[in-house]
Amino acid sequence: MRRSQSTADAAKTPAMGHVVAALAAAAVLIFAPGIAQAAFTRTATGSTSVGSMTLPAPTGASVAATCIARSLSIIVVSYGTVPRATSYEFTATNPGGSTFSAPDGIYVKSPAAKGTWTYQIRGLYTASPGNVWTGQPFTGTVVC
């Protein structure tokens, strides 16, 4: 003989299924971080080799610098040589501290500010676009 289910028993059965499903979902959420953490706790060792390069001041650089009646003229005669340099930079700095780049190696200013002007030549090494290493300067001065 089959036992018949009462209406009250039938109403309880689906609710019990929802409770079991909710408990199973909660267990997964509680224990999931531990499972994920276990997958990312491994470590590896290795060595990294790092080097650096320095660029010295130009050897054999030569500059003709004069200031006559506040007419300043600074001309690079020779940039000299810097091992590994891919280009050179020439700048002049006025007595107030403002620096001017002179890509062609010639800086002329008239009338020039009174005081001591400084000029520099540096070797540059372009490792990659946007990554330029700047060398030590060859420096000189001229007074106006």
C-alpha positions as CSV (number, residue, x, y, z in Angstrom):
1,M,0.0,0.0,0.0
2,R,1.1,3.4,-0.8
3,R,1.2,6.0,1.7
4,S,-0.4,9.2,0.6
5,Q,1.3,12.5,1.2
6,S,-0.7,15.1,3.1
7,T,-0.9,18.6,1.8
8,A,1.2,19.8,4.8
9,D,4.0,17.3,4.0
10,A,4.0,18.3,0.3
11,A,4.4,22.0,1.3
12,K,7.4,21.2,3.5
13,T,9.4,19.2,0.9
14,P,10.1,22.0,-1.6
15,A,11.1,24.3,1.2
16,M,13.6,21.7,2.5
17,G,15.2,21.5,-1.0
18,H,15.7,25.3,-1.0
19,V,17.3,25.1,2.4
20,V,19.7,22.4,1.3
21,A,20.6,24.4,-1.9
22,A,21.2,27.5,0.2
23,L,23.5,25.6,2.6
24,A,25.4,24.2,-0.3
25,A,25.9,27.6,-1.9
26,A,27.0,29.1,1.4
27,A,29.5,26.3,1.9
28,V,31.0,26.9,-1.6
29,L,31.3,30.7,-0.9
30,I,32.9,30.0,2.5
31,F,35.5,27.5,1.2
32,A,36.1,29.0,-2.2
33,P,38.6,31.6,-1.0
34,G,40.7,28.8,0.5
35,I,40.6,26.9,-2.8
36,A,41.6,30.0,-4.8
37,Q,44.3,30.9,-2.3
38,A,45.8,27.5,-2.6
39,A,46.2,28.0,-6.3
40,F,48.3,31.2,-5.9
41,T,50.6,30.3,-3.0
42,R,53.4,28.8,-5.0
43,T,56.7,30.7,-5.2
44,A,59.5,30.6,-7.6
45,T,63.1,31.8,-7.2
46,G,65.4,33.2,-9.8
47,S,68.1,35.7,-10.3
48,T,68.0,39.1,-12.0
49,S,71.0,40.7,-13.5
50,V,71.1,44.5,-13.5
51,G,73.8,46.7,-14.8
52,S,74.4,50.3,-15.2
53,M,76.4,52.4,-17.6
54,T,78.0,55.8,-17.1
55,L,79.0,58.1,-19.8
56,P,82.1,60.2,-19.1
57,A,82.6,63.8,-20.1
58,P,83.6,64.3,-23.7
59,T,87.4,63.9,-24.3
60,G,88.9,66.4,-26.7
61,A,85.9,68.8,-26.7
62,S,86.7,72.3,-27.8
63,V,84.6,75.5,-27.5
64,A,85.3,79.1,-28.7
65,A,83.6,81.5,-26.3
66,T,83.8,85.3,-26.3
67,C,81.9,88.2,-25.0
68,I,82.9,91.6,-26.4
69,A,80.8,94.7,-25.6
70,R,78.0,92.4,-24.2
71,S,77.9,90.5,-27.5
72,L,78.1,86.8,-26.5
73,S,79.3,84.1,-28.9
74,I,79.7,80.4,-27.9
75,I,80.6,78.0,-30.7
76,V,81.4,74.3,-30.4
77,V,84.5,73.6,-32.4
78,S,84.6,69.9,-31.5
79,Y,82.2,67.8,-29.5
80,G,85.0,65.4,-28.6
81,T,84.3,61.8,-28.1
82,V,82.3,59.8,-25.5
83,P,82.3,56.0,-25.7
84,R,78.8,54.6,-26.6
85,A,77.3,58.1,-27.1
86,T,74.7,58.1,-29.9
87,S,74.4,62.0,-29.9
88,Y,75.6,65.1,-28.1
89,E,73.9,68.0,-26.3
90,F,75.1,71.5,-26.1
91,T,73.6,74.0,-23.7
92,A,74.3,77.6,-22.4
93,T,73.2,79.0,-19.1
94,N,72.9,82.7,-18.4
95,P,73.9,84.4,-15.1
96,G,70.3,84.2,-13.9
97,G,70.2,80.4,-14.2
98,S,68.1,80.0,-17.4
99,T,69.4,77.3,-19.7
100,F,69.2,77.4,-23.5
101,S,69.7,74.5,-25.9
102,A,71.7,75.0,-29.0
103,P,71.3,71.9,-31.2
104,D,73.6,73.3,-33.9
105,G,76.4,74.0,-31.5
106,I,76.2,77.8,-31.8
107,Y,74.8,80.2,-29.2
108,V,74.9,83.9,-29.9
109,K,73.2,86.6,-27.8
110,S,73.4,90.4,-28.1
111,P,73.0,92.1,-25.8
112,A,73.9,89.4,-23.3
113,A,73.2,89.7,-19.6
114,K,76.2,90.8,-17.5
115,G,77.8,88.1,-15.4
116,T,79.2,84.6,-15.9
117,W,77.7,82.4,-18.6
118,T,78.2,78.6,-18.4
119,Y,78.2,76.2,-21.3
120,Q,78.1,72.4,-21.3
121,I,78.6,69.5,-23.8
122,R,77.3,66.1,-22.8
123,G,77.2,62.7,-24.6
124,L,73.8,61.1,-24.8
125,Y,73.0,57.4,-25.3
126,T,69.5,56.5,-26.5
127,A,68.7,53.1,-25.2
128,S,65.1,53.1,-26.6
129,P,62.7,55.8,-27.6
130,G,62.1,58.0,-24.5
131,N,65.0,56.4,-22.6
132,V,68.0,58.6,-23.0
133,W,71.0,58.4,-20.7
134,T,72.9,61.6,-20.1
135,G,76.7,61.7,-19.6
136,Q,78.9,63.8,-17.5
137,P,79.4,67.4,-18.7
138,F,82.4,69.1,-20.3
139,T,81.9,72.6,-18.8
140,G,83.3,76.0,-19.4
141,T,82.5,79.6,-18.6
142,V,82.7,83.1,-20.3
143,V,82.2,86.4,-18.5
144,C,80.2,89.3,-20.0
